[in-house]
Amino acid sequence: MFSARLNQAQANAVAQLVRIAPVVDRLGALFSKAGHELYLVGGSVRDALLGELGHDLDFTTSARPDDIEKLLRRVSRALWTIGKEYGTVGCKVVEYGVTWVIEVTTFRSDAYSADSRKPAVAFGDTIDGDLVRRDFTVNAMALSLPDKQFVDPYGGLEDLAAGVLRTPSAPEVSFSDDPLRMMRAARLAAQLRSGGRPPEAPAGRMFRPAPEVVAAMRGMADRIEIISRERVRDELAKILLSDHPRVGLDLLVSTGLADRVLPELPALRLERDEHHRHKDVYEHSLTVLEQAIDLEFRLSERPDLILRLAALLHDVGKPATRRFEAGGKVSFHHHDVVGAKLVRARLTELRFSNDEVKAVTDLVALHLRFHGYLNGLEGAGEWTDSAVRRYVRDAGDQLARLHILTRADCTTRNLAKAARLRAAYDDLERRIETLAAQEELDSMRPDLDGRQIMALLDIPPGPTVGKAYSFLLERRMEDGPLGEDRAREELLAWWAAQQPTP
């Protein structure tokens, strides 16, 4: 079986090389003629062996950055030098109607000092020296150009076939050089499936870190704290956007890395009460994430980072709100409100954008709202059209995601209860669709705008206009579209009530 995987990986590589031959041959000849070594390297070689190479190609070279720039200008006008201080120059190359995104980097090794958030960049002179400083053996393979000789000094091909993540040097050395590699191990474990898989095993196997890699991650987890929040954020986002984020998240939690980058996640591993009256919140949250991913087809953008963050973090308020009630019952009152505050603080600290922070925070704050509708159907009083409008207004542009999050939040094994929840949400969505068709819910606003309000009440711009606008919006929420004539009547009556009594 192992030899079959190796053979399949090699066959994948041959097929991919045939596809990219025009562009790599052209670049190889260009650099060789100038007296420089050039190699296809890293993720590009790995993906070629997996049969998954896209249109982004990574190269490493003996040439220094200024020489790289001069050579690439001969093949492309679309060139960028934003990473030149780190030895990287990029460009776009079009060959036979296909656009390739090329990045060429001088042989180098980046290493962090004990207390620095920025790596010290040093250029090297040999391909072996470059490869030994890379993160994992599966990314430490290269193909020399233009002669196409396979370079694999650290056994990356065998590790690729076996689905193992191993470091070229001792993991303690590798993770000291760049602590973010510990998170990258979790990301690759979530992203990759074993390469060179034979036809009888089309699904492949998830990659797993070698035992010594896991041990080093546990022992060096505190080292991640010297990495900038932006780089941590980007790696966390890549884990979440992978096909199997649970694998990577579990690895972050089990090694202690999550305690330092996303402590709210391991905090969900609450001790279960002796009567098992509440769910394992950590496992529940991962299941909600997976179920939300299964429903992402409802969104135009897939995979969806905002939805996945909200699904993972929707219950982070539970540890702080857990209470043991009489009779062994466990409650988490207001965990939606507390959770939203925790999420806002954490995502802000991780430097997510303001829009992302607001969207995820709003979803966490709203994720329990549907249960009021369910309770209404089950005897507490059915929601009025006004309540449905408020649900839509409060969700705003997150309504589609809220639909998915609410459905995904059902992880009960009670089939009858699960069926009731689905039926209730189906009913709510039908009511929203009906009202949307009748009332243009997507653009819910008063029947009079600010200029009309000022003209009717003969008032200048200011806070009073906002109060009048809010009054009309409230009437719109309660009764639906009023029409301009009735809206004027309602506004004038409200305005009269605001005047002091003689």
MOFEN-V543083 format. One record per backbone hydrogen bond with DSSP energy under -0.5 kcal/mol. CO is the residue of the C=O (numbers start at 0). NH is the residue of the N-H. If there is no record, write none. Layout:
# MOFEN-V543083
co,nh
CO,NH
CO,NH
This chain:
# MOFEN-V543083
co,nh
0,4
1,5
2,6
3,7
4,8
5,9
6,10
7,11
8,12
9,13
10,14
11,15
12,16
13,17
14,18
15,19
16,20
19,22
19,23
20,24
21,25
22,26
23,27
24,28
25,29
26,30
27,31
28,32
29,33
30,35
31,34
36,61
36,62
37,144
38,59
39,142
40,43
41,44
41,45
42,46
43,47
44,48
45,49
46,50
46,51
46,52
47,50
48,195
54,56
54,100
56,102
57,40
58,104
59,38
60,106
63,66
63,67
64,68
65,69
66,70
67,71
68,72
70,73
71,74
71,75
76,78
77,91
79,89
80,83
82,85
82,87
83,86
86,105
88,103
89,79
90,101
92,94
92,99
94,97
97,94
97,99
99,92
99,101
100,56
101,90
102,58
103,88
104,60
106,123
108,121
110,119
112,115
118,120
119,110
121,108
125,129
126,130
127,131
128,132
129,132
130,133
135,138
136,139
140,41
141,150
142,39
143,147
144,37
148,143
149,151
150,141
151,154
154,158
155,159
156,160
157,161
158,162
158,163
159,194
162,207
163,165
164,209
165,136
169,172
169,173
170,174
171,175
172,176
173,177
175,111
176,111
177,180
178,181
178,182
179,182
179,183
180,184
181,185
182,186
183,187
184,188
185,189
186,190
187,191
189,243
191,206
197,200
198,201
200,203
204,193
207,164
209,212
209,213
210,214
211,215
212,216
213,217
214,218
215,219
217,220
219,222
220,223
221,224
222,225
223,226
227,231
228,232
229,233
230,234
231,235
232,236
233,237
234,238
235,239
236,240
238,241
241,244
243,246
243,247
244,248
245,249
246,250
247,251
248,252
249,253
250,254
251,255
251,256
251,257
252,255
256,259
256,260
257,261
261,264
261,265
262,266
264,267
265,268
267,269
267,281
272,275
278,280
279,283
280,284
281,285
282,286
283,287
284,288
285,289
286,290
287,291
288,292
289,293
290,294
291,294
292,295
294,297
295,298
299,301
302,304
303,307
304,308
305,309
306,310
307,311
308,312
309,313
312,315
314,317
316,320
317,320
317,321
322,324
322,330
324,327
325,328
328,324
330,322
331,334
333,337
334,338
335,339
336,340
337,341
338,342
339,343
340,344
341,345
342,346
343,347
344,348
345,349
346,351
347,350
352,356
353,357
354,358
355,359
356,360
357,361
358,362
359,363
360,364
361,365
362,366
363,366
365,368
367,370
368,371
368,372
369,372
369,373
370,374
371,375
372,376
373,377
374,379
375,378
375,380
383,387
384,388
385,389
386,390
387,391
388,392
389,393
390,394
391,395
394,397
395,398
397,401
398,402
399,403
400,404
401,405
402,406
403,407
404,408
406,409
408,410
412,414
413,417
414,418
415,419
416,420
417,421
418,422
419,423
420,424
421,425
422,426
423,427
424,428
425,429
426,430
427,431
428,432
429,433
430,434
431,435
432,436
433,437
434,438
435,439
439,442
440,443
448,452
449,453
450,454
451,455
452,456
453,457
453,458
461,464
461,465
462,466
463,467
464,468
465,469
466,470
467,471
468,472
469,473
470,474
471,475
472,476
473,477
474,478
475,479
482,486
483,487
484,488
485,489
486,490
487,491
488,492
489,493
490,494
491,495
492,496
493,497
494,497
494,498
495,498
